[in-house]
Amino acid sequence: MSEAGSSSSMASDLKRRVPSAIAMIALALGATWYGGIPFLFFWTIAALAVWYEWATIVGAEPRTNVVASGAVVIVAAAIFLGMGMTGAAAATMFLGALGCGFLANGNERTQMWTGAGMLYAALVFIPVVLLRADVKFGFFAVIWLYAVVWLTDIGGYFFGRFIGGKKLAPVLSPKKTWSGAIGGTFFGVLGGAMVATLADARFAFMSIVIALLVSVFSQAGDIFESFVKRKFGKKDASGILPGHGGVMDRIDGFLAAATLALLIGLIHRGASAPAMGLLQW
């Protein structure tokens, strides 16, 4: 493709992506600012959308029964989570995975992938809600996640488009390049280090290390979702978001990043202050 053609294609792509991206960012930031029930509601809706898209991709049948059953499980888990009953929320999602897998018709492969979708949906809302619940650092921890994941995505998009080059994982995700991965990681680390410094009012080398790990993990989550779609012959998870595909296509990296961030926070500071454990070193 000529340089002019490439520029025209990028302009057209951005024209479709930017409006919906702005709307999503505004909703995410607003929910994060309020915290509490609005934040839980926002991410529960995201989990429900991801569950629906996953069940559609893997061909879970009977579709209506499987999707509805999974939706009930997600809402129940969200209620437990809102009541501070994290163990009950996690157990509900695990049992829901077994139940939805059993409910799905077809071979063991379909049942396994259907059940896996419930576990995937659990990662959409449980880790980020637990991080936000940290009274002192919860808001900053989620903003930190947004900074790392969003800047990784933005940096990867522009570096990949302008520089191109060798493919990162051509079998799993043919559009991703090493230049995009490196550029995305650089910007993700920069954004994460800046937010962590502002939150803690000092600079810590570990902020760079953790942002690096989470940025890479975010990209791994993106590649995993691409793998699932290619395995089942799908290009996008759905067409619900203009220019972006489905909800899965937008938060695949985020849920992976949030899961790792929560694990780091738990290991460092324990269940009482995971967001502080993530940011304060």
C-alpha positions as CSV (number, residue, x, y, z in Angstrom):
1,M,0.0,0.0,0.0
2,S,1.3,3.5,-0.8
3,E,2.1,6.0,1.9
4,A,-0.9,8.1,0.8
5,G,-3.2,5.0,0.9
6,S,-1.8,4.0,4.3
7,S,-2.5,7.5,5.7
8,S,-6.0,7.5,4.2
9,S,-6.7,4.1,5.7
10,M,-5.5,5.2,9.2
11,A,-7.5,8.4,9.0
12,S,-10.6,6.4,8.2
13,D,-9.9,3.9,10.9
14,L,-9.4,6.7,13.5
15,K,-12.6,8.4,12.4
16,R,-14.5,5.3,13.3
17,R,-12.6,4.5,16.5
18,V,-12.3,7.9,18.2
19,P,-15.9,8.8,18.9
20,S,-16.7,5.4,20.5
21,A,-13.4,5.4,22.3
22,I,-14.1,8.8,23.9
23,A,-17.5,7.6,25.0
24,M,-16.1,4.5,26.6
25,I,-13.3,6.5,28.3
26,A,-15.8,9.0,29.7
27,L,-18.0,6.2,31.1
28,A,-15.1,4.4,32.6
29,L,-13.6,7.5,34.3
30,G,-17.0,8.6,35.6
31,A,-17.7,5.2,37.1
32,T,-14.2,5.0,38.6
33,W,-14.6,8.5,40.1
34,Y,-17.8,7.5,41.9
35,G,-16.7,4.0,42.9
36,G,-19.0,1.9,44.9
37,I,-22.2,0.6,43.2
38,P,-21.8,2.6,40.0
39,F,-18.3,1.2,39.4
40,L,-19.5,-2.3,40.2
41,F,-22.5,-1.9,37.9
42,F,-20.3,-0.6,35.0
43,W,-17.9,-3.6,35.2
44,T,-20.8,-6.1,35.7
45,I,-22.3,-4.9,32.5
46,A,-19.0,-5.3,30.8
47,A,-18.7,-8.9,32.2
48,L,-22.2,-9.7,30.9
49,A,-21.3,-8.4,27.4
50,V,-18.1,-10.4,27.4
51,W,-20.0,-13.5,28.5
52,Y,-22.5,-13.1,25.7
53,E,-19.8,-12.5,23.1
54,W,-17.7,-15.5,24.3
55,A,-20.8,-17.9,24.2
56,T,-21.5,-16.7,20.7
57,I,-17.9,-17.2,19.5
58,V,-17.6,-20.7,20.9
59,G,-21.1,-21.7,19.6
60,A,-22.7,-22.6,23.0
61,E,-26.1,-24.1,22.5
62,P,-28.9,-23.7,23.4
63,R,-27.7,-20.1,23.2
64,T,-30.6,-18.4,25.0
65,N,-30.5,-20.9,28.0
66,V,-26.7,-20.8,28.3
67,V,-26.4,-17.1,28.0
68,A,-29.3,-16.4,30.4
69,S,-27.9,-18.9,33.0
70,G,-24.5,-17.3,32.8
71,A,-26.0,-13.9,33.2
72,V,-27.8,-14.9,36.4
73,V,-24.5,-16.3,37.8
74,I,-22.6,-13.1,37.0
75,V,-25.3,-10.9,38.6
76,A,-25.3,-13.1,41.7
77,A,-21.5,-12.9,41.9
78,A,-21.7,-9.1,41.5
79,I,-24.2,-8.9,44.4
80,F,-21.8,-10.9,46.6
81,L,-18.9,-8.8,45.6
82,G,-20.9,-5.6,46.4
83,M,-21.5,-7.0,49.9
84,G,-17.8,-7.6,50.4
85,M,-18.2,-11.4,50.1
86,T,-15.3,-12.0,47.7
87,G,-15.0,-15.7,48.3
88,A,-18.7,-16.2,47.6
89,A,-18.4,-14.2,44.4
90,A,-15.5,-16.3,43.2
91,A,-17.2,-19.6,44.2
92,T,-20.3,-18.5,42.4
93,M,-18.4,-17.9,39.2
94,F,-16.6,-21.2,39.5
95,L,-19.8,-23.2,40.0
96,G,-21.4,-21.2,37.2
97,A,-18.5,-22.2,34.9
98,L,-19.2,-25.9,35.7
99,G,-23.0,-25.4,35.3
100,C,-22.8,-23.5,32.0
101,G,-20.4,-26.0,30.6
102,F,-22.7,-28.9,31.6
103,L,-25.7,-27.1,30.2
104,A,-24.2,-26.5,26.8
105,N,-25.0,-29.1,24.2
106,G,-22.4,-30.7,22.0
107,N,-19.0,-32.3,22.5
108,E,-16.6,-32.0,25.4
109,R,-14.7,-29.3,23.5
110,T,-17.7,-27.0,23.3
111,Q,-18.6,-27.6,27.0
112,M,-15.1,-26.9,28.1
113,W,-14.9,-23.6,26.1
114,T,-18.3,-22.6,27.4
115,G,-17.3,-23.1,31.0
116,A,-14.0,-21.3,30.4
117,G,-16.1,-18.3,29.2
118,M,-17.5,-17.9,32.7
119,L,-14.1,-17.8,34.2
120,Y,-13.0,-15.3,31.6
121,A,-16.0,-13.1,32.5
122,A,-15.1,-13.3,36.2
123,L,-11.7,-11.7,35.4
124,V,-13.6,-8.8,33.8
125,F,-15.0,-7.5,37.0
126,I,-13.7,-9.2,40.1
127,P,-10.0,-8.0,40.0
128,V,-10.8,-4.4,39.2
129,V,-13.6,-4.1,41.7
130,L,-11.3,-5.5,44.4
131,L,-8.6,-3.0,43.5
132,R,-11.1,-0.1,43.5
133,A,-12.4,-1.1,47.0
134,D,-9.1,-0.1,48.6
135,V,-10.2,3.1,50.3
136,K,-6.9,5.0,50.2
137,F,-5.4,3.9,46.9
138,G,-8.3,2.2,45.0
139,F,-9.0,5.2,42.7
140,F,-5.4,5.7,41.8
141,A,-4.8,2.0,41.2
142,V,-7.6,1.8,38.6
143,I,-6.4,5.1,37.0
144,W,-2.9,3.5,36.9
145,L,-4.4,0.5,35.2
146,Y,-6.1,2.7,32.6
147,A,-2.9,4.6,32.0
148,V,-0.8,1.4,31.4
149,V,-3.4,-0.4,29.3
150,W,-4.7,2.5,27.2
151,L,-1.2,3.9,26.5
152,T,0.0,0.4,25.6
153,D,-2.8,0.1,23.1
154,I,-2.3,3.6,21.7
155,G,1.4,3.2,21.5
156,G,1.1,-0.2,19.9
157,Y,-1.4,1.1,17.3
158,F,0.7,4.0,16.1
159,F,4.1,2.3,16.3
160,G,2.7,-0.7,14.5
161,R,1.1,1.4,11.8
162,F,4.0,3.8,11.2
163,I,7.0,1.4,11.6
164,G,5.5,-2.0,10.9
165,G,8.1,-4.7,10.5
166,K,8.3,-8.2,11.8
167,K,5.2,-9.8,13.2
168,L,5.0,-10.5,16.9
169,A,2.8,-13.6,16.7
170,P,1.7,-14.2,13.1
171,V,-0.2,-17.4,13.8
172,L,-2.2,-16.0,16.7
173,S,-2.5,-12.3,15.9
174,P,-1.3,-11.5,12.3
175,K,-1.6,-7.7,12.7
176,K,0.6,-7.3,15.7
177,T,4.3,-6.3,15.2
178,W,7.4,-6.2,17.4
179,S,7.6,-2.4,16.8
180,G,4.0,-2.0,18.0
181,A,4.7,-4.2,21.1
182,I,7.9,-2.3,22.0
183,G,6.3,1.1,21.4
184,G,3.2,0.2,23.3
185,T,5.2,-1.1,26.2
186,F,7.3,2.1,26.4
187,F,4.2,4.3,26.6
188,G,2.5,2.0,29.0
189,V,5.5,2.0,31.3
190,L,5.8,5.8,31.1
191,G,2.1,6.3,31.9
192,G,2.1,3.8,34.8
193,A,5.3,5.3,36.3
194,M,3.8,8.8,36.2
195,V,0.5,7.8,37.9
196,A,2.3,5.7,40.5
197,T,4.6,8.6,41.3
198,L,1.7,11.0,41.6
199,A,-0.3,8.6,43.8
200,D,2.6,8.0,46.2
201,A,4.3,11.4,45.8
202,R,7.6,9.8,45.2
203,F,9.4,7.8,42.5
204,A,10.1,4.1,42.9
205,F,12.0,1.9,40.5
206,M,9.5,-0.9,41.2
207,S,6.9,1.3,39.6
208,I,8.7,0.8,36.3
209,V,9.1,-2.9,36.7
210,I,5.5,-3.5,37.6
211,A,4.2,-1.3,34.8
212,L,6.5,-3.2,32.4
213,L,5.1,-6.6,33.6
214,V,1.5,-5.4,33.4
215,S,1.9,-3.8,30.0
216,V,3.4,-7.0,28.6
217,F,0.6,-9.1,30.3
218,S,-2.0,-6.7,28.7
219,Q,-0.6,-7.5,25.3
220,A,-0.6,-11.2,26.1
221,G,-4.3,-10.9,27.0
222,D,-4.9,-9.3,23.6
223,I,-3.1,-12.1,21.8
224,F,-5.0,-14.7,23.8
225,E,-8.4,-13.2,22.7
226,S,-7.1,-13.2,19.1
227,F,-6.2,-16.8,19.5
228,V,-9.8,-17.7,20.7
229,K,-11.4,-15.8,17.8
230,R,-9.2,-17.4,15.2
231,K,-9.7,-20.9,16.7
232,F,-13.5,-20.4,16.1
233,G,-13.1,-18.5,12.8
234,K,-14.3,-15.1,14.1
235,K,-12.8,-11.7,13.1
236,D,-14.4,-9.6,15.9
237,A,-16.2,-10.6,19.1
238,S,-19.2,-8.7,18.0
239,G,-20.1,-5.4,16.2
240,I,-21.4,-3.5,19.3
241,L,-18.7,-0.9,19.4
242,P,-18.2,1.0,16.1
243,G,-14.6,0.7,14.9
244,H,-13.6,-1.5,17.8
245,G,-15.6,-4.7,17.3
246,G,-16.9,-6.1,20.6
247,V,-16.5,-5.5,24.3
248,M,-14.1,-8.4,24.4
249,D,-12.0,-6.8,21.7
250,R,-11.6,-3.6,23.9
251,I,-11.0,-5.1,27.3
252,D,-9.1,-8.3,26.6
253,G,-5.8,-6.7,27.6
254,F,-7.4,-4.8,30.5
255,L,-8.8,-7.9,32.2
256,A,-5.4,-9.6,32.0
257,A,-3.6,-6.5,33.3
258,A,-6.1,-6.1,36.2
259,T,-5.7,-9.8,37.2
260,L,-1.9,-9.5,37.3
261,A,-2.1,-6.1,39.1
262,L,-4.4,-7.6,41.8
263,L,-2.1,-10.6,42.3
264,I,0.9,-8.3,42.7
265,G,-1.0,-6.1,45.2
266,L,-2.2,-9.1,47.2
267,I,1.2,-10.6,47.4
268,H,2.8,-7.3,48.5
269,R,0.2,-6.0,51.0
270,G,-2.4,-8.7,51.4
271,A,-6.2,-8.7,51.0
272,S,-6.7,-5.6,53.1
273,A,-4.9,-3.2,50.8
274,P,-4.2,-4.7,47.3
275,A,-4.2,-1.3,45.6
276,M,-1.7,0.1,48.1
277,G,0.4,-3.1,47.4
278,L,0.3,-2.3,43.7
279,L,1.4,1.3,43.9
280,Q,3.4,1.9,47.1
281,W,6.9,0.5,47.2
